[in-house]
Amino acid sequence: MKFINYLESITGVGIYPLTSFIIFFLFFVGVSLYVFKANKTHISEMSQIPLDNNDK
């Protein structure tokens, strides 16, 4: 028996791809809003951390 046959036997299996897509879409929108609204000077400072040679 193929894997697709197992999935077809589950009642309401069609909701899982939709739920996964909605979760991914909301996460993507949330991260995009965070990136566009973030303080640019803070992002610039954070991007320089790997290049900072000041050992503490």
C-alpha positions as CSV (number, residue, x, y, z in Angstrom):
1,M,0.0,0.0,0.0
2,K,1.4,3.4,-1.0
3,F,1.8,6.3,1.4
4,I,-0.8,8.4,-0.4
5,N,-3.4,5.6,0.3
6,Y,-2.7,6.0,4.1
7,L,-3.3,9.8,3.8
8,E,-6.5,9.4,1.9
9,S,-7.9,7.2,4.7
10,I,-7.5,9.9,7.3
11,T,-10.6,12.0,7.8
12,G,-10.0,15.7,7.4
13,V,-6.5,15.3,6.2
14,G,-7.0,18.3,3.8
15,I,-6.8,20.8,6.6
16,Y,-3.2,20.1,7.4
17,P,-1.7,21.6,4.3
18,L,-3.9,24.7,4.7
19,T,-2.9,25.0,8.4
20,S,0.8,24.7,7.5
21,F,0.5,27.3,4.8
22,I,-1.3,29.8,7.1
23,I,1.3,29.3,9.8
24,F,4.1,29.9,7.3
25,F,2.4,32.9,5.8
26,L,1.8,34.5,9.2
27,F,5.4,33.9,10.2
28,F,6.7,35.3,6.9
29,V,4.5,38.5,7.3
30,G,5.6,38.9,10.9
31,V,9.3,38.7,10.1
32,S,8.9,41.0,7.1
33,L,7.1,43.6,9.3
34,Y,9.9,43.3,11.9
35,V,12.6,43.9,9.3
36,F,10.9,46.9,7.7
37,K,10.0,48.5,11.0
38,A,13.3,47.7,12.8
39,N,15.6,50.6,13.9
40,K,18.2,50.9,11.1
41,T,20.9,52.1,13.3
42,H,20.5,49.1,15.6
43,I,20.7,46.7,12.6
44,S,23.8,48.5,11.4
45,E,25.4,48.2,14.8
46,M,24.5,44.5,15.0
47,S,25.9,43.8,11.6
48,Q,29.3,45.2,12.7
49,I,29.6,42.8,15.7
50,P,31.5,40.0,13.8
51,L,34.0,42.6,12.5
52,D,34.6,44.3,15.8
53,N,38.0,43.5,17.1
54,N,37.6,44.9,20.6
55,D,38.2,42.0,23.0
56,K,36.7,42.5,26.4
